[in-house]
Amino acid sequence: MTAYMDHKDLSNRTIDDARASQIADGVHSVQEQIAQAEAAAGRPAGSVHLLAATKTRDVGEIMAAIDAGIRLIGENRPQEVEAKADGLREECAARGIDIAGSLGDGAHLGFHLIGQLQANKINKVLGVVDTIESVDSLKLAQRIATRAAARGITAGVLLEVNESGEESKSGCEPAEAAELAAQIADLDGVRLDGLMTIGAHVDDEAVIRRGFAHLRGLRDELQSSIPTCTQLSMGMTHDLAYAVAEGSTIVRVGTAIFGPRAFI
Ligand SMILES: *Cc1c(COP(=O)(O)O)cnc(C)c1O
């Protein structure tokens, strides 16, 4: 169990009005930033999905984001998925929203895993999340595929690519990505929906954009042989405008919606 989970009850459903309106303001301001970035890049309005990165946030905080219009969330840790799943399901059901559908829409909440997944946690998350964005090896994809097939479902997966080359980051090597994508796309039990990356941790716009542009080029190349491979999950609080300019279809935003994290 991660230590911060001892300090915060992630299944808590009640938050005060001030906190709820702070979160709603965060959602609206990020939606506005995305709309501006889409327009600046000459992309159609609504071409980028906003995924709320909900690590360390409780059910009440997440529902405030959903009430403000969020229909796609992403968790990092299987333990957090487990701690919040029942509360989210019930609160969503009370609002006529099903946790189903890979990207979400009015009556559906898309639920992704965006953090590292160990093999022994796959079954825990497969009953809840629809898409696993953080697949970075054939072995992990095979294990997800086997367990999904046993449940009679197909799990959406994104191949995570370490475009920045930073050692602290997960993701496969860019040079291996095309072959890995082809192997994953051949598995029964998973559907390769696209590619994911975490932007370089630097201040240099050109460096950050180069990684995003490379991922987009890879996606464009793969699409002719893997038609399902359409999504590009890239861009977070500090680099979402660059990511949208480079073709992102999913931006994953935590801090700009919920405020700074009290726990890492
Ligand atoms: C935490 C996290 C995010 C969101 O980060 P912010 O900087 O808070 O917007 C996005 N993607 C992944 C994989 C994360 O772990």
The ligand as a MOL file (V3000), in Angstrom:
LIG
                    3D

  0  0  0     0  0            999 V3000
M  V30 BEGIN CTAB
M  V30 COUNTS 15 15 0 0 0
M  V30 BEGIN ATOM
M  V30 1 C 0.1220 12.7750 -13.0230 0
M  V30 2 C 0.1110 12.4380 -14.4630 0
M  V30 3 C -0.4180 13.3220 -15.4160 0
M  V30 4 C -0.9520 14.6920 -15.0680 0
M  V30 5 O 0.0770 15.5110 -14.5990 0
M  V30 6 P -0.1530 17.0740 -14.2550 0
M  V30 7 O 1.1890 17.6800 -14.4330 0
M  V30 8 O -0.6270 17.1090 -12.8380 0
M  V30 9 O -1.1530 17.5970 -15.2020 0
M  V30 10 C -0.4450 12.9130 -16.7410 0
M  V30 11 N 0.0540 11.7260 -17.1230 0
M  V30 12 C 0.5780 10.8550 -16.2520 0
M  V30 13 C 1.1080 9.5500 -16.7390 0
M  V30 14 C 0.6330 11.1800 -14.8920 0
M  V30 15 O 1.1820 10.3260 -14.0230 0
M  V30 END ATOM
M  V30 BEGIN BOND
M  V30 1 1 1 2
M  V30 2 1 2 3
M  V30 3 2 2 14
M  V30 4 1 3 4
M  V30 5 2 3 10
M  V30 6 1 4 5
M  V30 7 1 5 6
M  V30 8 2 6 7
M  V30 9 1 6 8
M  V30 10 1 6 9
M  V30 11 1 10 11
M  V30 12 2 11 12
M  V30 13 1 12 13
M  V30 14 1 12 14
M  V30 15 1 14 15
M  V30 END BOND
M  V30 END CTAB
M  END
